């Protein structure tokens, strides 16, 4: 039985909610938590590369958001969380 892959994406909008840029990616090769952290990491990279410094993220995974906000990502074994933490400090 083969594994199905899924796609996710994100959009970066300005303060008037006007689309500035976006991304899409295929996921499906890690744990569910990794698969939810990867788009956050990708969107953060894109935003910083485009020069955005004040960001507001929307994410359905409250555990992921709480770990990032509480600084727990620094102690994580998940590469994605460590990278997110390092980009935010």
N, C-alpha and C positions, 0 to 999 in steps of 0.2 A: 504494500500500500504506500503510495507516494504522499509526500507532504504538500499541502496546498500553500501557496504563497499569497500574501496579501499586499496591498499597496496602501500607503499613507501619504499625506501631504500636509502642507501648511502654507499659510499666507501671511505676509507682513503688510500691515496697513498703517497709514499715518494717523494722526490724532483725529482726523475727519473721517476715518475708516475707509480711505481711498487706498486701493491696492497698490503696493509699491513693488513687491516681488514675491516669489513663492517657490516651492519645491515639491517634488513627489519622489517617492522611493519605494522599492519593493522590500518587504520584510518577510521573515519566516524562518530564520536560521538560529534563533536563540530562545531564551525563556520568554514568557509573556511580559515579564517586567523589563527585560532588555529591549523587547520590541516596542514597548511604550516609551522607554527612555531615548531610543535612537532618534525619533523625530524631534524630540525636545532639543537634543544635542545639535541636530542638523539645523533646526530653525535658529538656535542661538548662534551657531557659526555664521549662518547666512546674515543674520541681523548685524552682528559685529563686523563682518566683512563689508557690509553696505554702509557702515558708519553709524548705525543706530545705537544709542547708549541707554536710553530710557525705554524699557520694554515692559509689556504686559502680556503674560502668557496665559493661554487657556488650555487646560489639560483635564481629561476625564478621570485620571487616576489620582485620587486624593492622597494615597500613600506616597506616590512618587513626588508630588508637590510638597508634602509635609517633610519628607526626607531632605529635599533640596533646600527648603526654607529653614529647616532646623540645623543645617550644616552637617547632617549625617552622611552626606555623600563623600566627605573626606575620608571616612573610615570604611567605605564600601569596598567590596571585592569586585564590583561591576565596573569595568573600564568606563562605560558610558557615564556613570554617576561621578566618577573621579574627574573626568574631562569636563563635565558640566560645572562641578564645583570649582575647578581651576579657572574656568572662563569667567566665573562670577566674582572671583576675588581680585 
